[in-house]
Amino acid sequence: MGSIYLIRHGQASLGAANYDVLSPLGVQQSKLCGEFYQQHGLRFDRCYAGEMQRQIDTGRHALAAMQQPDTVINIDAAFNEYHSDQVVSTYLPKVVERFPEAEFYIKNAGQYRKEFQRVFSSAITLWITDESGSTDCPPWSAFVEQVRGGLQRVMADNAGSGQNIAIFTSGGTITAALQLITQMPATSAFELNWQIVNTSVSRLQYRKDQLSLAAFNSQAHLDVHQRSEWVSYR
């Protein structure tokens, strides 16, 4: 039986001109993740990431700290994050009906992280519960199928039993994988999504085409340092 390590990217640059860049904290978190695994003797046989720069750079920093700097990171768009900008723009008008100040917090997310999260989570809830098919925004179910396809390709590429495989990805992808395995409702999965820490690790066990959840949202590589400021969620 092998293991798939779903590693969320380090903290990105919320509120900056380009969100898809690791913050200095995000770089540090990525290195701490790699250092932790290197100290515990773990090596990755294969590595994957989505196309996002924050995902790829998290992998690059972690692998360097694991003394595996030459390990190839295979890129698969199935592990991209969902298009949050499209989701927000589609459902923001409905959110504004309940929270008139919502648009202000979206535009000033860096200064109002707590308020932004409230607005963002409201838009996500509308998206994952929308079964009307009346918008141009791809449904949550389509994103889940995208993640399913990526995981199936990873398992089909298995060149040997008992491999340790890393996938550097995002919170939405991890949430989709969690729902696939547990069959919990999307709303319940997203209650857990909001708890996923930057560079936390969720481990899946696999055999052929079978997947099971072995660990969720482990942040041992951060907790061991007892520095609460190194723990972030966005």
RAPE-V122676 format. One record per pair of residues at least 12 apart in sequence whose ideal C-beta (glycine too) atoms are under 10 Angstrom apart, sorted by the first residue. I is the first residue (numbers start at 1). J is the second residue. If there is no record, write none. Layout:
i:I j:J
i:I j:J
This chain:
i:1 j:161
i:1 j:162
i:1 j:163
i:1 j:205
i:1 j:206
i:1 j:207
i:1 j:208
i:1 j:210
i:1 j:212
i:1 j:214
i:2 j:45
i:2 j:46
i:2 j:154
i:2 j:155
i:2 j:158
i:2 j:160
i:2 j:161
i:2 j:162
i:2 j:163
i:2 j:164
i:2 j:165
i:2 j:204
i:2 j:205
i:2 j:206
i:2 j:207
i:3 j:42
i:3 j:44
i:3 j:45
i:3 j:162
i:3 j:163
i:3 j:164
i:3 j:165
i:3 j:166
i:3 j:203
i:3 j:204
i:3 j:205
i:3 j:206
i:3 j:214
i:3 j:215
i:4 j:46
i:4 j:48
i:4 j:151
i:4 j:154
i:4 j:155
i:4 j:163
i:4 j:164
i:4 j:165
i:4 j:166
i:4 j:167
i:4 j:177
i:4 j:202
i:4 j:203
i:4 j:204
i:4 j:205
i:4 j:206
i:4 j:211
i:4 j:214
i:5 j:33
i:5 j:37
i:5 j:42
i:5 j:44
i:5 j:47
i:5 j:164
i:5 j:165
i:5 j:166
i:5 j:167
i:5 j:168
i:5 j:201
i:5 j:202
i:5 j:203
i:5 j:204
i:5 j:214
i:5 j:215
i:5 j:218
i:6 j:48
i:6 j:79
i:6 j:147
i:6 j:151
i:6 j:165
i:6 j:166
i:6 j:167
i:6 j:168
i:6 j:169
i:6 j:170
i:6 j:171
i:6 j:173
i:6 j:174
i:6 j:177
i:6 j:178
i:6 j:196
i:6 j:200
i:6 j:201
i:6 j:202
i:6 j:203
i:6 j:204
i:6 j:213
i:6 j:215
i:6 j:216
i:6 j:217
i:7 j:30
i:7 j:33
i:7 j:34
i:7 j:37
i:7 j:44
i:7 j:47
i:7 j:49
i:7 j:55
i:7 j:58
i:7 j:59
i:7 j:62
i:7 j:166
i:7 j:167
i:7 j:168
i:7 j:169
i:7 j:170
i:7 j:174
i:7 j:198
i:7 j:199
i:7 j:200
i:7 j:201
i:7 j:202
i:7 j:203
i:7 j:218
i:8 j:29
i:8 j:33
i:8 j:54
i:8 j:55
i:8 j:58
i:8 j:81
i:8 j:168
i:8 j:169
i:8 j:170
i:8 j:171
i:8 j:172
i:8 j:173
i:8 j:174
i:8 j:196
i:8 j:197
i:8 j:198
i:8 j:199
i:8 j:200
i:8 j:201
i:8 j:202
i:8 j:217
i:8 j:219
i:8 j:233
i:9 j:22
i:9 j:26
i:9 j:29
i:9 j:30
i:9 j:49
i:9 j:50
i:9 j:52
i:9 j:53
i:9 j:54
i:9 j:55
i:9 j:56
i:9 j:57
i:9 j:58
i:9 j:59
i:9 j:81
i:9 j:168
i:9 j:169
i:9 j:170
i:9 j:171
i:9 j:198
i:9 j:199
i:10 j:22
i:10 j:23
i:10 j:24
i:10 j:25
i:10 j:26
i:10 j:27
i:10 j:28
i:10 j:29
i:10 j:30
i:10 j:31
i:10 j:32
i:10 j:33
i:10 j:54
i:10 j:55
i:10 j:57
i:10 j:58
i:10 j:61
i:10 j:62
i:10 j:168
i:10 j:198
i:10 j:199
i:10 j:232
i:11 j:23
i:11 j:24
i:11 j:25
i:11 j:26
i:11 j:27
i:11 j:28
i:11 j:29
i:11 j:30
i:11 j:54
i:11 j:58
i:11 j:197
i:11 j:198
i:11 j:199
i:11 j:230
i:11 j:231
i:11 j:232
i:11 j:233
i:11 j:234
i:12 j:25
i:12 j:26
i:12 j:52
i:12 j:53
i:12 j:54
i:12 j:55
i:12 j:57
i:12 j:58
i:12 j:81
i:12 j:170
i:12 j:198
i:12 j:232
i:12 j:234
i:13 j:26
i:13 j:54
i:13 j:110
i:14 j:109
i:14 j:110
i:14 j:111
i:14 j:113
i:14 j:116
i:14 j:232
i:14 j:234
i:15 j:107
i:15 j:108
i:15 j:109
i:15 j:110
i:15 j:111
i:15 j:112
i:15 j:113
i:15 j:116
i:16 j:109
i:16 j:110
i:18 j:53
i:18 j:54
i:19 j:52
i:19 j:53
i:19 j:54
i:19 j:84
i:19 j:85
i:19 j:109
i:19 j:110
i:19 j:234
i:20 j:51
i:20 j:52
i:20 j:53
i:20 j:54
i:20 j:55
i:20 j:56
i:20 j:57
i:20 j:81
i:21 j:53
i:21 j:54
i:21 j:57
i:22 j:53
i:22 j:54
i:22 j:55
i:22 j:56
i:22 j:57
i:22 j:58
i:22 j:60
i:22 j:61
i:22 j:198
i:23 j:54
i:23 j:198
i:23 j:232
i:25 j:198
i:25 j:199
i:25 j:229
i:25 j:230
i:25 j:231
i:25 j:232
i:26 j:54
i:26 j:57
i:26 j:58
i:26 j:61
i:26 j:198
i:26 j:199
i:26 j:232
i:27 j:57
i:27 j:58
i:27 j:60
i:27 j:61
i:28 j:61
i:28 j:199
i:28 j:222
i:28 j:227
i:28 j:230
i:29 j:58
i:29 j:61
i:29 j:62
i:29 j:197
i:29 j:198
i:29 j:199
i:29 j:200
i:29 j:219
i:29 j:221
i:29 j:222
i:29 j:230
i:29 j:231
i:29 j:232
i:30 j:54
i:30 j:57
i:30 j:58
i:30 j:59
i:30 j:60
i:30 j:61
i:30 j:62
i:30 j:63
i:30 j:64
i:30 j:65
i:30 j:168
i:30 j:198
i:30 j:199
i:30 j:221
i:31 j:58
i:31 j:61
i:31 j:62
i:31 j:64
i:31 j:65
i:31 j:66
i:31 j:199
i:31 j:221
i:32 j:61
i:32 j:62
i:32 j:65
i:32 j:199
i:32 j:219
i:32 j:221
i:32 j:222
i:32 j:224
i:32 j:225
i:32 j:227
i:32 j:230
i:33 j:58
i:33 j:59
i:33 j:61
i:33 j:62
i:33 j:63
i:33 j:65
i:33 j:66
i:33 j:166
i:33 j:168
i:33 j:198
i:33 j:199
i:33 j:200
i:33 j:201
i:33 j:219
i:33 j:220
i:33 j:221
i:33 j:222
i:34 j:58
i:34 j:59
i:34 j:60
i:34 j:61
i:34 j:62
i:34 j:63
i:34 j:64
i:34 j:65
i:34 j:66
i:34 j:67
i:34 j:68
i:34 j:69
i:34 j:166
i:34 j:199
i:34 j:221
i:35 j:62
i:35 j:64
i:35 j:65
i:35 j:66
i:35 j:67
i:35 j:221
i:35 j:224
i:36 j:62
i:36 j:65
i:36 j:66
i:36 j:199
i:36 j:201
i:36 j:218
i:36 j:219
i:36 j:220
i:36 j:221
i:36 j:222
i:36 j:223
i:36 j:224
i:36 j:225
i:37 j:62
i:37 j:63
i:37 j:65
i:37 j:66
i:37 j:68
i:37 j:164
i:37 j:166
i:37 j:201
i:37 j:220
i:37 j:221
i:38 j:62
i:38 j:63
i:38 j:64
i:38 j:65
i:38 j:66
i:38 j:67
i:38 j:68
i:39 j:65
i:39 j:66
i:39 j:221
i:39 j:224
i:40 j:220
i:40 j:221
i:42 j:66
i:42 j:164
i:42 j:166
i:43 j:63
i:43 j:66
i:43 j:67
i:43 j:68
i:43 j:71
i:43 j:164
i:43 j:166
i:44 j:59
i:44 j:62
i:44 j:63
i:44 j:66
i:44 j:68
i:44 j:71
i:44 j:73
i:44 j:163
i:44 j:164
i:44 j:165
i:44 j:166
i:44 j:167
i:45 j:71
i:45 j:158
i:45 j:159
i:45 j:160
i:45 j:162
i:45 j:163
i:45 j:164
i:45 j:165
i:45 j:166
i:46 j:71
i:46 j:72
i:46 j:73
i:46 j:74
i:46 j:154
i:46 j:157
i:46 j:158
i:46 j:159
i:46 j:160
i:46 j:163
i:46 j:164
i:46 j:165
i:46 j:166
i:46 j:167
i:47 j:59
i:47 j:60
i:47 j:62
i:47 j:63
i:47 j:68
i:47 j:71
i:47 j:72
i:47 j:73
i:47 j:74
i:47 j:164
i:47 j:165
i:47 j:166
i:47 j:167
i:47 j:168
i:48 j:72
i:48 j:73
i:48 j:74
i:48 j:75
i:48 j:76
i:48 j:78
i:48 j:79
i:48 j:150
i:48 j:151
i:48 j:153
i:48 j:154
i:48 j:157
i:48 j:165
i:48 j:166
i:48 j:167
i:48 j:168
i:48 j:169
i:49 j:73
i:49 j:74
i:49 j:75
i:49 j:76
i:49 j:79
i:49 j:80
i:49 j:166
i:49 j:167
i:49 j:168
i:49 j:169
i:49 j:170
i:50 j:75
i:50 j:76
i:50 j:77
i:50 j:78
i:50 j:79
i:50 j:80
i:50 j:81
i:50 j:150
i:50 j:167
i:50 j:168
i:50 j:169
i:50 j:170
i:50 j:173
i:51 j:75
i:51 j:76
i:51 j:77
i:51 j:78
i:51 j:79
i:51 j:80
i:51 j:81
i:52 j:75
i:52 j:77
i:52 j:79
i:52 j:80
i:52 j:81
i:52 j:168
i:52 j:169
i:52 j:170
i:54 j:81
i:54 j:168
i:54 j:170
i:54 j:198
i:55 j:73
i:55 j:75
i:55 j:79
i:55 j:80
i:55 j:81
i:55 j:167
i:55 j:168
i:55 j:169
i:55 j:170
i:55 j:173
i:56 j:73
i:56 j:75
i:56 j:168
i:57 j:73
i:57 j:168
i:58 j:73
i:58 j:166
i:58 j:168
i:58 j:169
i:58 j:170
i:58 j:198
i:58 j:199
i:59 j:71
i:59 j:73
i:59 j:166
i:59 j:167
i:59 j:168
i:59 j:169
i:60 j:73
i:60 j:168
i:61 j:168
i:61 j:199
i:62 j:166
i:62 j:168
i:62 j:199
i:62 j:221
i:63 j:166
i:63 j:168
i:65 j:221
i:66 j:166
i:68 j:166
i:71 j:166
i:73 j:166
i:73 j:167
i:73 j:168
i:74 j:153
i:74 j:154
i:74 j:157
i:74 j:165
i:74 j:167
i:76 j:146
i:76 j:149
i:76 j:150
i:76 j:151
i:76 j:153
i:76 j:154
i:76 j:167
i:76 j:169
i:77 j:146
i:77 j:149
i:77 j:150
i:78 j:143
i:78 j:145
i:78 j:146
i:78 j:147
i:78 j:148
i:78 j:149
i:78 j:150
i:78 j:151
i:78 j:152
i:78 j:153
i:78 j:154
i:78 j:167
i:78 j:169
i:78 j:173
i:78 j:176
i:79 j:146
i:79 j:147
i:79 j:150
i:79 j:151
i:79 j:154
i:79 j:167
i:79 j:168
i:79 j:169
i:79 j:170
i:79 j:172
i:79 j:173
i:79 j:174
i:79 j:176
i:79 j:177
i:80 j:143
i:80 j:146
i:80 j:147
i:80 j:150
i:80 j:169
i:80 j:170
i:80 j:172
i:80 j:173
i:81 j:143
i:81 j:169
i:81 j:170
i:81 j:171
i:81 j:172
i:81 j:173
i:82 j:124
i:82 j:127
i:82 j:128
i:82 j:137
i:82 j:138
i:82 j:140
i:82 j:142
i:82 j:143
i:82 j:144
i:82 j:146
i:82 j:147
i:82 j:170
i:82 j:171
i:82 j:172
i:82 j:173
i:82 j:175
i:82 j:176
i:83 j:137
i:83 j:138
i:83 j:143
i:83 j:172
i:84 j:120
i:84 j:123
i:84 j:124
i:84 j:127
i:84 j:170
i:84 j:172
i:85 j:106
i:86 j:127
i:86 j:135
i:86 j:136
i:86 j:137
i:86 j:138
i:87 j:120
i:87 j:123
i:87 j:124
i:87 j:126
i:87 j:127
i:87 j:128
i:87 j:130
i:87 j:135
i:87 j:137
i:87 j:138
i:87 j:140
i:87 j:143
i:87 j:172
i:88 j:102
i:88 j:103
i:88 j:106
i:88 j:119
i:88 j:120
i:88 j:122
i:88 j:123
i:88 j:124
i:88 j:127
i:88 j:137
i:89 j:106
i:89 j:123
i:89 j:137
i:90 j:123
i:90 j:126
i:90 j:127
i:90 j:130
i:90 j:135
i:90 j:136
i:90 j:137
i:91 j:122
i:91 j:123
i:91 j:124
i:91 j:125
i:91 j:126
i:91 j:127
i:91 j:130
i:91 j:135
i:91 j:137
i:92 j:106
i:92 j:119
i:92 j:120
i:92 j:122
i:92 j:123
i:92 j:126
i:93 j:123
i:94 j:122
i:94 j:123
i:94 j:126
i:94 j:130
i:95 j:118
i:95 j:119
i:95 j:120
i:95 j:121
i:95 j:122
i:95 j:123
i:95 j:125
i:95 j:126
i:96 j:119
i:96 j:122
i:98 j:119
i:98 j:122
i:99 j:115
i:99 j:118
i:99 j:119
i:99 j:122
i:101 j:115
i:101 j:119
i:102 j:115
i:102 j:116
i:102 j:118
i:102 j:119
i:102 j:120
i:102 j:122
i:102 j:123
i:103 j:119
i:104 j:116
i:104 j:119
i:105 j:117
i:105 j:118
i:105 j:119
i:105 j:120
i:106 j:119
i:106 j:120
i:106 j:123
i:109 j:234
i:113 j:232
i:113 j:233
i:113 j:234
i:116 j:234
i:117 j:194
i:117 j:233
i:117 j:234
i:120 j:194
i:120 j:234
i:121 j:190
i:121 j:191
i:121 j:193
i:121 j:194
i:124 j:140
i:124 j:172
i:124 j:175
i:124 j:186
i:124 j:187
i:124 j:190
i:124 j:193
i:124 j:194
i:125 j:186
i:125 j:187
i:125 j:190
i:127 j:139
i:127 j:140
i:127 j:143
i:127 j:186
i:127 j:190
i:128 j:140
i:128 j:141
i:128 j:143
i:128 j:144
i:128 j:175
i:128 j:179
i:128 j:185
i:128 j:186
i:128 j:187
i:128 j:189
i:128 j:190
i:128 j:193
i:129 j:185
i:129 j:186
i:129 j:187
i:129 j:190
i:140 j:172
i:140 j:175
i:140 j:176
i:140 j:179
i:140 j:186
i:140 j:189
i:140 j:190
i:141 j:176
i:141 j:179
i:141 j:186
i:143 j:172
i:143 j:173
i:143 j:175
i:143 j:176
i:143 j:186
i:144 j:172
i:144 j:173
i:144 j:175
i:144 j:176
i:144 j:177
i:144 j:179
i:144 j:180
i:144 j:186
i:144 j:189
i:145 j:176
i:145 j:180
i:146 j:173
i:146 j:176
i:147 j:167
i:147 j:169
i:147 j:172
i:147 j:173
i:147 j:174
i:147 j:175
i:147 j:176
i:147 j:177
i:147 j:178
i:147 j:179
i:147 j:180
i:148 j:176
i:148 j:177
i:148 j:179
i:148 j:180
i:148 j:211
i:150 j:167
i:150 j:169
i:150 j:173
i:150 j:176
i:150 j:177
i:151 j:167
i:151 j:173
i:151 j:176
i:151 j:177
i:151 j:180
i:151 j:181
i:151 j:204
i:151 j:206
i:151 j:209
i:151 j:211
i:152 j:209
i:152 j:211
i:154 j:167
i:154 j:204
i:154 j:206
i:155 j:204
i:155 j:206
i:155 j:207
i:155 j:208
i:155 j:209
i:155 j:210
i:155 j:211
i:156 j:208
i:156 j:209
i:158 j:206
i:158 j:207
i:158 j:208
i:161 j:207
i:161 j:208
i:162 j:207
i:163 j:206
i:164 j:203
i:165 j:204
i:165 j:206
i:166 j:201
i:167 j:202
i:167 j:204
i:168 j:199
i:169 j:202
i:170 j:196
i:171 j:190
i:171 j:192
i:171 j:193
i:171 j:194
i:171 j:195
i:171 j:196
i:171 j:197
i:171 j:198
i:171 j:200
i:171 j:217
i:171 j:233
i:171 j:234
i:172 j:189
i:172 j:190
i:172 j:193
i:172 j:196
i:174 j:189
i:174 j:192
i:174 j:193
i:174 j:196
i:174 j:200
i:174 j:201
i:174 j:202
i:174 j:204
i:174 j:216
i:174 j:217
i:175 j:189
i:175 j:190
i:175 j:191
i:175 j:192
i:175 j:193
i:175 j:194
i:175 j:196
i:175 j:202
i:176 j:189
i:176 j:193
i:177 j:189
i:177 j:202
i:177 j:204
i:177 j:211
i:177 j:213
i:178 j:190
i:178 j:192
i:178 j:193
i:178 j:196
i:178 j:202
i:178 j:204
i:178 j:213
i:178 j:216
i:178 j:217
i:179 j:192
i:179 j:193
i:180 j:204
i:180 j:211
i:180 j:213
i:181 j:202
i:181 j:204
i:181 j:210
i:181 j:211
i:181 j:212
i:181 j:213
i:182 j:212
i:182 j:213
i:182 j:216
i:192 j:216
i:192 j:217
i:193 j:217
i:193 j:233
i:194 j:233
i:194 j:234
i:195 j:216
i:195 j:217
i:195 j:233
i:196 j:216
i:196 j:217
i:196 j:219
i:196 j:233
i:196 j:234
i:197 j:217
i:197 j:218
i:197 j:219
i:197 j:222
i:197 j:223
i:197 j:230
i:197 j:231
i:197 j:232
i:197 j:233
i:198 j:219
i:198 j:222
i:198 j:230
i:198 j:231
i:198 j:232
i:198 j:233
i:198 j:234
i:199 j:218
i:199 j:219
i:199 j:221
i:199 j:222
i:199 j:230
i:199 j:231
i:199 j:232
i:200 j:215
i:200 j:216
i:200 j:217
i:200 j:218
i:200 j:219
i:200 j:220
i:200 j:221
i:200 j:222
i:200 j:231
i:200 j:233
i:201 j:215
i:201 j:216
i:201 j:217
i:201 j:218
i:201 j:219
i:201 j:220
i:201 j:221
i:202 j:214
i:202 j:215
i:202 j:216
i:202 j:217
i:202 j:218
i:203 j:215
i:203 j:216
i:203 j:218
i:204 j:216
i:219 j:231
